Amino acid sequence: TYHVGYHNEHHDFPFVTGKNLHLVRKKAPEFYDDIPHYHSWIKVIWDYIVDEKISPFSRVKRVTLSEEEIAEMKARGGLVK
């Protein structure tokens, strides 16, 4: 709901309407499919509250994650792919 999971696309193409952001990912999956993203607002809020690494002062940059970090995110439900 509310286009959760298309935040990166929104920042790359701010003038694309929310209802069409899925088309950006569809046209350029090589740029978006492997970026960690959420598919649930509840999970975003939950992680914000309980994850010690996330705070109002956190800044996220696109970095290459290790296989262990990817597995950890998948296990927590925070990574779609």
PyMOL Python script that loads the backbone (N, CA, C, O; Angstrom):
from pymol import cmd

cmd.read_pdbstr("""\
ATOM      1  N   THR A   1       0.829  -1.195   0.000  1.00  0.00           N
ATOM      2  CA  THR A   1       0.000   0.000   0.000  1.00  0.00           C
ATOM      3  C   THR A   1       0.869   1.252   0.000  1.00  0.00           C
ATOM      4  O   THR A   1       2.002   1.241   0.480  1.00  0.00           O
ATOM      5  N   TYR A   2       0.331   2.297  -0.531  1.00  0.00           N
ATOM      6  CA  TYR A   2       1.023   3.588  -0.596  1.00  0.00           C
ATOM      7  C   TYR A   2       2.399   3.482  -1.239  1.00  0.00           C
ATOM      8  O   TYR A   2       3.298   4.261  -0.925  1.00  0.00           O
ATOM      9  N   HIS A   3       2.559   2.526  -2.130  1.00  0.00           N
ATOM     10  CA  HIS A   3       3.776   2.388  -2.923  1.00  0.00           C
ATOM     11  C   HIS A   3       5.026   2.174  -2.065  1.00  0.00           C
ATOM     12  O   HIS A   3       6.094   2.700  -2.378  1.00  0.00           O
ATOM     13  N   VAL A   4       4.892   1.409  -0.994  1.00  0.00           N
ATOM     14  CA  VAL A   4       6.036   1.081  -0.149  1.00  0.00           C
ATOM     15  C   VAL A   4       7.020   0.280  -0.998  1.00  0.00           C
ATOM     16  O   VAL A   4       6.619  -0.610  -1.748  1.00  0.00           O
ATOM     17  N   GLY A   5       8.286   0.592  -0.880  1.00  0.00           N
ATOM     18  CA  GLY A   5       9.313  -0.127  -1.608  1.00  0.00           C
ATOM     19  C   GLY A   5       9.809   0.601  -2.843  1.00  0.00           C
ATOM     20  O   GLY A   5      10.700   0.108  -3.535  1.00  0.00           O
ATOM     21  N   TYR A   6       9.247   1.769  -3.131  1.00  0.00           N
ATOM     22  CA  TYR A   6       9.671   2.531  -4.303  1.00  0.00           C
ATOM     23  C   TYR A   6      10.308   3.865  -3.907  1.00  0.00           C
ATOM     24  O   TYR A   6      10.271   4.825  -4.676  1.00  0.00           O
ATOM     25  N   HIS A   7      10.882   3.922  -2.728  1.00  0.00           N
ATOM     26  CA  HIS A   7      11.475   5.159  -2.238  1.00  0.00           C
ATOM     27  C   HIS A   7      12.681   5.589  -3.077  1.00  0.00           C
ATOM     28  O   HIS A   7      12.846   6.769  -3.385  1.00  0.00           O
ATOM     29  N   ASN A   8      13.515   4.622  -3.439  1.00  0.00           N
ATOM     30  CA  ASN A   8      14.682   4.949  -4.269  1.00  0.00           C
ATOM     31  C   ASN A   8      14.256   5.498  -5.619  1.00  0.00           C
ATOM     32  O   ASN A   8      14.812   6.483  -6.106  1.00  0.00           O
ATOM     33  N   GLU A   9      13.267   4.856  -6.215  1.00  0.00           N
ATOM     34  CA  GLU A   9      12.768   5.311  -7.500  1.00  0.00           C
ATOM     35  C   GLU A   9      12.187   6.717  -7.385  1.00  0.00           C
ATOM     36  O   GLU A   9      12.363   7.546  -8.279  1.00  0.00           O
ATOM     37  N   HIS A  10      11.501   6.977  -6.288  1.00  0.00           N
ATOM     38  CA  HIS A  10      10.920   8.299  -6.049  1.00  0.00           C
ATOM     39  C   HIS A  10      12.004   9.384  -6.022  1.00  0.00           C
ATOM     40  O   HIS A  10      11.815  10.467  -6.575  1.00  0.00           O
ATOM     41  N   HIS A  11      13.123   9.093  -5.385  1.00  0.00           N
ATOM     42  CA  HIS A  11      14.197  10.087  -5.312  1.00  0.00           C
ATOM     43  C   HIS A  11      14.957  10.224  -6.628  1.00  0.00           C
ATOM     44  O   HIS A  11      15.452  11.304  -6.952  1.00  0.00           O
ATOM     45  N   ASP A  12      15.048   9.149  -7.375  1.00  0.00           N
ATOM     46  CA  ASP A  12      15.702   9.228  -8.680  1.00  0.00           C
ATOM     47  C   ASP A  12      14.832   9.951  -9.708  1.00  0.00           C
ATOM     48  O   ASP A  12      15.347  10.651 -10.580  1.00  0.00           O
ATOM     49  N   PHE A  13      13.520   9.781  -9.606  1.00  0.00           N
ATOM     50  CA  PHE A  13      12.575  10.380 -10.560  1.00  0.00           C
ATOM     51  C   PHE A  13      11.430  11.046  -9.794  1.00  0.00           C
ATOM     52  O   PHE A  13      10.316  10.523  -9.776  1.00  0.00           O
ATOM     53  N   PRO A  14      11.692  12.192  -9.165  1.00  0.00           N
ATOM     54  CA  PRO A  14      10.688  12.820  -8.295  1.00  0.00           C
ATOM     55  C   PRO A  14       9.417  13.278  -9.012  1.00  0.00           C
ATOM     56  O   PRO A  14       8.400  13.510  -8.359  1.00  0.00           O
ATOM     57  N   PHE A  15       9.452  13.409 -10.321  1.00  0.00           N
ATOM     58  CA  PHE A  15       8.265  13.885 -11.030  1.00  0.00           C
ATOM     59  C   PHE A  15       7.400  12.746 -11.564  1.00  0.00           C
ATOM     60  O   PHE A  15       6.373  12.995 -12.195  1.00  0.00           O
ATOM     61  N   VAL A  16       7.797  11.516 -11.322  1.00  0.00           N
ATOM     62  CA  VAL A  16       6.956  10.369 -11.673  1.00  0.00           C
ATOM     63  C   VAL A  16       5.953  10.186 -10.537  1.00  0.00           C
ATOM     64  O   VAL A  16       6.339  10.151  -9.369  1.00  0.00           O
ATOM     65  N   THR A  17       4.680  10.069 -10.871  1.00  0.00           N
ATOM     66  CA  THR A  17       3.661   9.920  -9.834  1.00  0.00           C
ATOM     67  C   THR A  17       3.834   8.593  -9.108  1.00  0.00           C
ATOM     68  O   THR A  17       4.354   7.628  -9.670  1.00  0.00           O
ATOM     69  N   GLY A  18       3.395   8.555  -7.860  1.00  0.00           N
ATOM     70  CA  GLY A  18       3.535   7.352  -7.043  1.00  0.00           C
ATOM     71  C   GLY A  18       2.936   6.123  -7.686  1.00  0.00           C
ATOM     72  O   GLY A  18       3.498   5.032  -7.583  1.00  0.00           O
ATOM     73  N   LYS A  19       1.801   6.282  -8.351  1.00  0.00           N
ATOM     74  CA  LYS A  19       1.150   5.119  -8.953  1.00  0.00           C
ATOM     75  C   LYS A  19       1.948   4.541 -10.125  1.00  0.00           C
ATOM     76  O   LYS A  19       1.668   3.425 -10.561  1.00  0.00           O
ATOM     77  N   ASN A  20       2.931   5.276 -10.640  1.00  0.00           N
ATOM     78  CA  ASN A  20       3.722   4.804 -11.773  1.00  0.00           C
ATOM     79  C   ASN A  20       5.158   4.421 -11.409  1.00  0.00           C
ATOM     80  O   ASN A  20       5.938   4.045 -12.284  1.00  0.00           O
ATOM     81  N   LEU A  21       5.508   4.515 -10.136  1.00  0.00           N
ATOM     82  CA  LEU A  21       6.886   4.194  -9.744  1.00  0.00           C
ATOM     83  C   LEU A  21       7.247   2.737 -10.009  1.00  0.00           C
ATOM     84  O   LEU A  21       8.408   2.423 -10.273  1.00  0.00           O
ATOM     85  N   HIS A  22       6.266   1.850  -9.941  1.00  0.00           N
ATOM     86  CA  HIS A  22       6.561   0.440 -10.229  1.00  0.00           C
ATOM     87  C   HIS A  22       7.041   0.266 -11.670  1.00  0.00           C
ATOM     88  O   HIS A  22       7.777  -0.674 -11.971  1.00  0.00           O
ATOM     89  N   LEU A  23       6.628   1.165 -12.556  1.00  0.00           N
ATOM     90  CA  LEU A  23       7.060   1.089 -13.954  1.00  0.00           C
ATOM     91  C   LEU A  23       8.531   1.457 -14.103  1.00  0.00           C
ATOM     92  O   LEU A  23       9.219   0.946 -14.987  1.00  0.00           O
ATOM     93  N   VAL A  24       9.011   2.351 -13.233  1.00  0.00           N
ATOM     94  CA  VAL A  24      10.433   2.704 -13.255  1.00  0.00           C
ATOM     95  C   VAL A  24      11.255   1.461 -12.940  1.00  0.00           C
ATOM     96  O   VAL A  24      12.221   1.159 -13.640  1.00  0.00           O
ATOM     97  N   ARG A  25      10.875   0.742 -11.891  1.00  0.00           N
ATOM     98  CA  ARG A  25      11.606  -0.475 -11.527  1.00  0.00           C
ATOM     99  C   ARG A  25      11.479  -1.528 -12.623  1.00  0.00           C
ATOM    100  O   ARG A  25      12.432  -2.256 -12.900  1.00  0.00           O
ATOM    101  N   LYS A  26      10.313  -1.609 -13.242  1.00  0.00           N
ATOM    102  CA  LYS A  26      10.105  -2.583 -14.311  1.00  0.00           C
ATOM    103  C   LYS A  26      11.006  -2.292 -15.518  1.00  0.00           C
ATOM    104  O   LYS A  26      11.508  -3.216 -16.157  1.00  0.00           O
ATOM    105  N   LYS A  27      11.209  -1.005 -15.825  1.00  0.00           N
ATOM    106  CA  LYS A  27      12.042  -0.632 -16.974  1.00  0.00           C
ATOM    107  C   LYS A  27      13.536  -0.704 -16.667  1.00  0.00           C
ATOM    108  O   LYS A  27      14.347  -0.853 -17.581  1.00  0.00           O
ATOM    109  N   ALA A  28      13.906  -0.601 -15.399  1.00  0.00           N
ATOM    110  CA  ALA A  28      15.340  -0.593 -15.051  1.00  0.00           C
ATOM    111  C   ALA A  28      15.616  -1.495 -13.845  1.00  0.00           C
ATOM    112  O   ALA A  28      16.133  -1.030 -12.829  1.00  0.00           O
ATOM    113  N   PRO A  29      15.275  -2.773 -13.953  1.00  0.00           N
ATOM    114  CA  PRO A  29      15.463  -3.667 -12.793  1.00  0.00           C
ATOM    115  C   PRO A  29      16.918  -3.800 -12.365  1.00  0.00           C
ATOM    116  O   PRO A  29      17.195  -4.069 -11.196  1.00  0.00           O
ATOM    117  N   GLU A  30      17.849  -3.616 -13.293  1.00  0.00           N
ATOM    118  CA  GLU A  30      19.262  -3.748 -12.936  1.00  0.00           C
ATOM    119  C   GLU A  30      19.708  -2.689 -11.932  1.00  0.00           C
ATOM    120  O   GLU A  30      20.719  -2.871 -11.253  1.00  0.00           O
ATOM    121  N   PHE A  31      18.973  -1.592 -11.829  1.00  0.00           N
ATOM    122  CA  PHE A  31      19.311  -0.532 -10.881  1.00  0.00           C
ATOM    123  C   PHE A  31      18.573  -0.667  -9.553  1.00  0.00           C
ATOM    124  O   PHE A  31      19.055  -0.175  -8.532  1.00  0.00           O
ATOM    125  N   TYR A  32      17.419  -1.321  -9.548  1.00  0.00           N
ATOM    126  CA  TYR A  32      16.573  -1.300  -8.364  1.00  0.00           C
ATOM    127  C   TYR A  32      16.313  -2.644  -7.692  1.00  0.00           C
ATOM    128  O   TYR A  32      16.042  -2.680  -6.491  1.00  0.00           O
ATOM    129  N   ASP A  33      16.388  -3.734  -8.424  1.00  0.00           N
ATOM    130  CA  ASP A  33      15.997  -5.011  -7.842  1.00  0.00           C
ATOM    131  C   ASP A  33      16.867  -5.460  -6.681  1.00  0.00           C
ATOM    132  O   ASP A  33      16.377  -6.125  -5.768  1.00  0.00           O
ATOM    133  N   ASP A  34      18.147  -5.112  -6.695  1.00  0.00           N
ATOM    134  CA  ASP A  34      19.038  -5.580  -5.639  1.00  0.00           C
ATOM    135  C   ASP A  34      19.280  -4.561  -4.534  1.00  0.00           C
ATOM    136  O   ASP A  34      20.096  -4.797  -3.643  1.00  0.00           O
ATOM    137  N   ILE A  35      18.586  -3.439  -4.582  1.00  0.00           N
ATOM    138  CA  ILE A  35      18.701  -2.445  -3.512  1.00  0.00           C
ATOM    139  C   ILE A  35      17.776  -2.869  -2.373  1.00  0.00           C
ATOM    140  O   ILE A  35      16.597  -3.134  -2.608  1.00  0.00           O
ATOM    141  N   PRO A  36      18.288  -2.936  -1.149  1.00  0.00           N
ATOM    142  CA  PRO A  36      17.406  -3.291  -0.030  1.00  0.00           C
ATOM    143  C   PRO A  36      16.239  -2.308   0.077  1.00  0.00           C
ATOM    144  O   PRO A  36      16.424  -1.091   0.041  1.00  0.00           O
ATOM    145  N   HIS A  37      15.059  -2.858   0.207  1.00  0.00           N
ATOM    146  CA  HIS A  37      13.874  -2.013   0.344  1.00  0.00           C
ATOM    147  C   HIS A  37      12.793  -2.779   1.098  1.00  0.00           C
ATOM    148  O   HIS A  37      12.816  -4.008   1.170  1.00  0.00           O
ATOM    149  N   TYR A  38      11.872  -2.047   1.644  1.00  0.00           N
ATOM    150  CA  TYR A  38      10.784  -2.630   2.413  1.00  0.00           C
ATOM    151  C   TYR A  38       9.546  -2.791   1.548  1.00  0.00           C
ATOM    152  O   TYR A  38       9.397  -2.130   0.520  1.00  0.00           O
ATOM    153  N   HIS A  39       8.663  -3.677   1.979  1.00  0.00           N
ATOM    154  CA  HIS A  39       7.386  -3.826   1.307  1.00  0.00           C
ATOM    155  C   HIS A  39       6.234  -3.673   2.297  1.00  0.00           C
ATOM    156  O   HIS A  39       5.081  -3.953   1.970  1.00  0.00           O
ATOM    157  N   SER A  40       6.559  -3.226   3.509  1.00  0.00           N
ATOM    158  CA  SER A  40       5.547  -3.067   4.547  1.00  0.00           C
ATOM    159  C   SER A  40       5.853  -1.835   5.401  1.00  0.00           C
ATOM    160  O   SER A  40       6.956  -1.703   5.932  1.00  0.00           O
ATOM    161  N   TRP A  41       4.877  -0.938   5.533  1.00  0.00           N
ATOM    162  CA  TRP A  41       5.061   0.225   6.404  1.00  0.00           C
ATOM    163  C   TRP A  41       5.240  -0.207   7.850  1.00  0.00           C
ATOM    164  O   TRP A  41       6.012   0.405   8.589  1.00  0.00           O
ATOM    165  N   ILE A  42       4.538  -1.250   8.260  1.00  0.00           N
ATOM    166  CA  ILE A  42       4.664  -1.739   9.637  1.00  0.00           C
ATOM    167  C   ILE A  42       6.098  -2.162   9.913  1.00  0.00           C
ATOM    168  O   ILE A  42       6.636  -1.872  10.982  1.00  0.00           O
ATOM    169  N   LYS A  43       6.729  -2.851   8.950  1.00  0.00           N
ATOM    170  CA  LYS A  43       8.121  -3.285   9.130  1.00  0.00           C
ATOM    171  C   LYS A  43       9.071  -2.093   9.189  1.00  0.00           C
ATOM    172  O   LYS A  43      10.036  -2.113   9.953  1.00  0.00           O
ATOM    173  N   VAL A  44       8.814  -1.062   8.397  1.00  0.00           N
ATOM    174  CA  VAL A  44       9.639   0.155   8.438  1.00  0.00           C
ATOM    175  C   VAL A  44       9.572   0.775   9.830  1.00  0.00           C
ATOM    176  O   VAL A  44      10.600   1.096  10.425  1.00  0.00           O
ATOM    177  N   ILE A  45       8.373   0.938  10.335  1.00  0.00           N
ATOM    178  CA  ILE A  45       8.177   1.557  11.652  1.00  0.00           C
ATOM    179  C   ILE A  45       8.787   0.676  12.745  1.00  0.00           C
ATOM    180  O   ILE A  45       9.465   1.174  13.644  1.00  0.00           O
ATOM    181  N   TRP A  46       8.544  -0.625  12.662  1.00  0.00           N
ATOM    182  CA  TRP A  46       9.094  -1.552  13.660  1.00  0.00           C
ATOM    183  C   TRP A  46      10.619  -1.464  13.707  1.00  0.00           C
ATOM    184  O   TRP A  46      11.205  -1.335  14.782  1.00  0.00           O
ATOM    185  N   ASP A  47      11.253  -1.535  12.544  1.00  0.00           N
ATOM    186  CA  ASP A  47      12.715  -1.454  12.518  1.00  0.00           C
ATOM    187  C   ASP A  47      13.209  -0.108  13.035  1.00  0.00           C
ATOM    188  O   ASP A  47      14.239  -0.042  13.706  1.00  0.00           O
ATOM    189  N   TYR A  48      12.492   0.950  12.731  1.00  0.00           N
ATOM    190  CA  TYR A  48      12.892   2.270  13.215  1.00  0.00           C
ATOM    191  C   TYR A  48      12.888   2.309  14.747  1.00  0.00           C
ATOM    192  O   TYR A  48      13.748   2.938  15.363  1.00  0.00           O
ATOM    193  N   ILE A  49      11.925   1.640  15.343  1.00  0.00           N
ATOM    194  CA  ILE A  49      11.794   1.651  16.800  1.00  0.00           C
ATOM    195  C   ILE A  49      12.809   0.722  17.467  1.00  0.00           C
ATOM    196  O   ILE A  49      13.427   1.100  18.462  1.00  0.00           O
ATOM    197  N   VAL A  50      12.989  -0.489  16.929  1.00  0.00           N
ATOM    198  CA  VAL A  50      13.781  -1.488  17.645  1.00  0.00           C
ATOM    199  C   VAL A  50      15.220  -1.660  17.143  1.00  0.00           C
ATOM    200  O   VAL A  50      16.051  -2.212  17.864  1.00  0.00           O
ATOM    201  N   ASP A  51      15.530  -1.206  15.940  1.00  0.00           N
ATOM    202  CA  ASP A  51      16.878  -1.387  15.406  1.00  0.00           C
ATOM    203  C   ASP A  51      17.787  -0.276  15.922  1.00  0.00           C
ATOM    204  O   ASP A  51      17.555   0.903  15.654  1.00  0.00           O
ATOM    205  N   GLU A  52      18.819  -0.662  16.660  1.00  0.00           N
ATOM    206  CA  GLU A  52      19.727   0.320  17.253  1.00  0.00           C
ATOM    207  C   GLU A  52      20.530   1.095  16.214  1.00  0.00           C
ATOM    208  O   GLU A  52      21.049   2.172  16.508  1.00  0.00           O
ATOM    209  N   LYS A  53      20.634   0.552  14.997  1.00  0.00           N
ATOM    210  CA  LYS A  53      21.420   1.212  13.946  1.00  0.00           C
ATOM    211  C   LYS A  53      20.623   2.293  13.214  1.00  0.00           C
ATOM    212  O   LYS A  53      21.186   3.027  12.402  1.00  0.00           O
ATOM    213  N   ILE A  54      19.323   2.400  13.492  1.00  0.00           N
ATOM    214  CA  ILE A  54      18.476   3.378  12.808  1.00  0.00           C
ATOM    215  C   ILE A  54      18.049   4.441  13.812  1.00  0.00           C
ATOM    216  O   ILE A  54      17.573   4.124  14.902  1.00  0.00           O
ATOM    217  N   SER A  55      18.221   5.703  13.434  1.00  0.00           N
ATOM    218  CA  SER A  55      17.817   6.813  14.290  1.00  0.00           C
ATOM    219  C   SER A  55      17.431   8.000  13.412  1.00  0.00           C
ATOM    220  O   SER A  55      17.589   7.941  12.192  1.00  0.00           O
ATOM    221  N   PRO A  56      16.927   9.079  14.018  1.00  0.00           N
ATOM    222  CA  PRO A  56      16.620  10.271  13.220  1.00  0.00           C
ATOM    223  C   PRO A  56      17.860  10.853  12.543  1.00  0.00           C
ATOM    224  O   PRO A  56      17.747  11.651  11.612  1.00  0.00           O
ATOM    225  N   PHE A  57      19.026  10.459  13.005  1.00  0.00           N
ATOM    226  CA  PHE A  57      20.266  11.002  12.456  1.00  0.00           C
ATOM    227  C   PHE A  57      20.919  10.069  11.440  1.00  0.00           C
ATOM    228  O   PHE A  57      22.014  10.347  10.953  1.00  0.00           O
ATOM    229  N   SER A  58      20.251   8.968  11.123  1.00  0.00           N
ATOM    230  CA  SER A  58      20.788   8.011  10.159  1.00  0.00           C
ATOM    231  C   SER A  58      20.691   8.574   8.746  1.00  0.00           C
ATOM    232  O   SER A  58      19.722   9.244   8.389  1.00  0.00           O
ATOM    233  N   ARG A  59      21.692   8.293   7.971  1.00  0.00           N
ATOM    234  CA  ARG A  59      21.687   8.635   6.548  1.00  0.00           C
ATOM    235  C   ARG A  59      22.019   7.366   5.794  1.00  0.00           C
ATOM    236  O   ARG A  59      23.002   6.695   6.109  1.00  0.00           O
ATOM    237  N   VAL A  60      21.233   7.037   4.828  1.00  0.00           N
ATOM    238  CA  VAL A  60      21.447   5.821   4.061  1.00  0.00           C
ATOM    239  C   VAL A  60      22.075   6.183   2.728  1.00  0.00           C
ATOM    240  O   VAL A  60      21.606   7.084   2.033  1.00  0.00           O
ATOM    241  N   LYS A  61      23.121   5.485   2.382  1.00  0.00           N
ATOM    242  CA  LYS A  61      23.764   5.649   1.086  1.00  0.00           C
ATOM    243  C   LYS A  61      23.797   4.293   0.421  1.00  0.00           C
ATOM    244  O   LYS A  61      23.850   3.267   1.099  1.00  0.00           O
ATOM    245  N   ARG A  62      23.766   4.276  -0.880  1.00  0.00           N
ATOM    246  CA  ARG A  62      23.815   3.003  -1.593  1.00  0.00           C
ATOM    247  C   ARG A  62      25.216   2.433  -1.466  1.00  0.00           C
ATOM    248  O   ARG A  62      26.190   2.999  -1.962  1.00  0.00           O
ATOM    249  N   VAL A  63      25.288   1.304  -0.794  1.00  0.00           N
ATOM    250  CA  VAL A  63      26.555   0.617  -0.613  1.00  0.00           C
ATOM    251  C   VAL A  63      26.353  -0.849  -0.964  1.00  0.00           C
ATOM    252  O   VAL A  63      25.228  -1.346  -0.993  1.00  0.00           O
ATOM    253  N   THR A  64      27.438  -1.517  -1.224  1.00  0.00           N
ATOM    254  CA  THR A  64      27.376  -2.947  -1.490  1.00  0.00           C
ATOM    255  C   THR A  64      27.337  -3.668  -0.154  1.00  0.00           C
ATOM    256  O   THR A  64      28.211  -3.482   0.692  1.00  0.00           O
ATOM    257  N   LEU A  65      26.322  -4.485   0.024  1.00  0.00           N
ATOM    258  CA  LEU A  65      26.197  -5.245   1.256  1.00  0.00           C
ATOM    259  C   LEU A  65      26.922  -6.572   1.121  1.00  0.00           C
ATOM    260  O   LEU A  65      27.028  -7.135   0.032  1.00  0.00           O
ATOM    261  N   SER A  66      27.418  -7.059   2.251  1.00  0.00           N
ATOM    262  CA  SER A  66      28.029  -8.384   2.257  1.00  0.00           C
ATOM    263  C   SER A  66      26.916  -9.430   2.198  1.00  0.00           C
ATOM    264  O   SER A  66      25.755  -9.125   2.471  1.00  0.00           O
ATOM    265  N   GLU A  67      27.271 -10.648   1.845  1.00  0.00           N
ATOM    266  CA  GLU A  67      26.290 -11.731   1.791  1.00  0.00           C
ATOM    267  C   GLU A  67      25.643 -11.946   3.158  1.00  0.00           C
ATOM    268  O   GLU A  67      24.452 -12.245   3.244  1.00  0.00           O
ATOM    269  N   GLU A  68      26.430 -11.794   4.226  1.00  0.00           N
ATOM    270  CA  GLU A  68      25.896 -11.962   5.580  1.00  0.00           C
ATOM    271  C   GLU A  68      24.851 -10.886   5.894  1.00  0.00           C
ATOM    272  O   GLU A  68      23.807 -11.180   6.475  1.00  0.00           O
ATOM    273  N   GLU A  69      25.139  -9.637   5.505  1.00  0.00           N
ATOM    274  CA  GLU A  69      24.200  -8.554   5.752  1.00  0.00           C
ATOM    275  C   GLU A  69      22.911  -8.751   4.963  1.00  0.00           C
ATOM    276  O   GLU A  69      21.825  -8.476   5.473  1.00  0.00           O
ATOM    277  N   ILE A  70      23.020  -9.219   3.739  1.00  0.00           N
ATOM    278  CA  ILE A  70      21.837  -9.490   2.924  1.00  0.00           C
ATOM    279  C   ILE A  70      21.008 -10.603   3.562  1.00  0.00           C
ATOM    280  O   ILE A  70      19.785 -10.491   3.652  1.00  0.00           O
ATOM    281  N   ALA A  71      21.664 -11.671   4.003  1.00  0.00           N
ATOM    282  CA  ALA A  71      20.958 -12.781   4.648  1.00  0.00           C
ATOM    283  C   ALA A  71      20.266 -12.322   5.920  1.00  0.00           C
ATOM    284  O   ALA A  71      19.142 -12.737   6.199  1.00  0.00           O
ATOM    285  N   GLU A  72      20.927 -11.466   6.695  1.00  0.00           N
ATOM    286  CA  GLU A  72      20.339 -10.937   7.930  1.00  0.00           C
ATOM    287  C   GLU A  72      19.091 -10.104   7.628  1.00  0.00           C
ATOM    288  O   GLU A  72      18.075 -10.235   8.311  1.00  0.00           O
ATOM    289  N   MET A  73      19.167  -9.254   6.612  1.00  0.00           N
ATOM    290  CA  MET A  73      18.023  -8.431   6.254  1.00  0.00           C
ATOM    291  C   MET A  73      16.856  -9.283   5.766  1.00  0.00           C
ATOM    292  O   MET A  73      15.702  -9.017   6.102  1.00  0.00           O
ATOM    293  N   LYS A  74      17.160 -10.306   4.975  1.00  0.00           N
ATOM    294  CA  LYS A  74      16.103 -11.201   4.495  1.00  0.00           C
ATOM    295  C   LYS A  74      15.438 -11.920   5.665  1.00  0.00           C
ATOM    296  O   LYS A  74      14.216 -12.063   5.706  1.00  0.00           O
ATOM    297  N   ALA A  75      16.256 -12.370   6.613  1.00  0.00           N
ATOM    298  CA  ALA A  75      15.723 -13.097   7.779  1.00  0.00           C
ATOM    299  C   ALA A  75      14.814 -12.207   8.610  1.00  0.00           C
ATOM    300  O   ALA A  75      13.844 -12.687   9.197  1.00  0.00           O
ATOM    301  N   ARG A  76      15.122 -10.903   8.665  1.00  0.00           N
ATOM    302  CA  ARG A  76      14.292  -9.958   9.416  1.00  0.00           C
ATOM    303  C   ARG A  76      13.077  -9.502   8.628  1.00  0.00           C
ATOM    304  O   ARG A  76      12.200  -8.834   9.176  1.00  0.00           O
ATOM    305  N   GLY A  77      13.014  -9.850   7.367  1.00  0.00           N
ATOM    306  CA  GLY A  77      11.875  -9.433   6.546  1.00  0.00           C
ATOM    307  C   GLY A  77      12.034  -8.050   5.957  1.00  0.00           C
ATOM    308  O   GLY A  77      11.065  -7.492   5.442  1.00  0.00           O
ATOM    309  N   GLY A  78      13.239  -7.471   6.016  1.00  0.00           N
ATOM    310  CA  GLY A  78      13.434  -6.120   5.527  1.00  0.00           C
ATOM    311  C   GLY A  78      13.921  -6.019   4.094  1.00  0.00           C
ATOM    312  O   GLY A  78      14.109  -4.919   3.574  1.00  0.00           O
ATOM    313  N   LEU A  79      14.125  -7.155   3.459  1.00  0.00           N
ATOM    314  CA  LEU A  79      14.625  -7.151   2.091  1.00  0.00           C
ATOM    315  C   LEU A  79      13.678  -7.998   1.246  1.00  0.00           C
ATOM    316  O   LEU A  79      13.441  -9.168   1.546  1.00  0.00           O
ATOM    317  N   VAL A  80      13.152  -7.406   0.208  1.00  0.00           N
ATOM    318  CA  VAL A  80      12.180  -8.110  -0.605  1.00  0.00           C
ATOM    319  C   VAL A  80      12.834  -9.215  -1.415  1.00  0.00           C
ATOM    320  O   VAL A  80      12.345 -10.345  -1.435  1.00  0.00           O
ATOM    321  N   LYS A  81      13.921  -8.901  -2.076  1.00  0.00           N
ATOM    322  CA  LYS A  81      14.528  -9.892  -2.964  1.00  0.00           C
ATOM    323  C   LYS A  81      15.566 -10.717  -2.251  1.00  0.00           C
ATOM    324  O   LYS A  81      16.175 -11.600  -2.855  1.00  0.00           O
TER     325      LYS A  81
END
""", "prot")
cmd.dss("prot")
cmd.show_as("cartoon", "prot")
cmd.util.cbc("prot")
cmd.orient("prot")
